[in-house]
Amino acid sequence: MFDIGFSELALISIIGLVVLGPERLPKAARTVGYWVGRARSTFNHLRNELEREALNQDMRERMEKQMREMGLDEDSIREARDSLLSPDEVARARRRPETLDQPDNQDNGQTPEAEKKPNE
């Protein structure tokens, strides 16, 4: 980030020692180090968030481009989703494909065995 060599660092230390004195210099160095660390952490977090958002935006643009190439739009996808069977309807269709449009026997309280046995 900053290109500070040993000579510049030594000069800053000597000036700090003269200005602050030997009692306050360690506390000032700790405070400066703390705030520099916080600034780096915030900068890195912000950079990661921006990179992640750029990646998400790129993926979203690619997906929209592919959908346009396939001739799909949000309305057609919504219509297709609405035309799908519910999980209950799929389960009923797997049990008895011929009775897909009929209500399930469990809805009226009868069991399949009760239908097969004649009432006595």
Helices and strands as residue ranges (DSSP letters): H 6-70, H 74-83, H 87-95, G 97-99, G 105-108, H 112-116
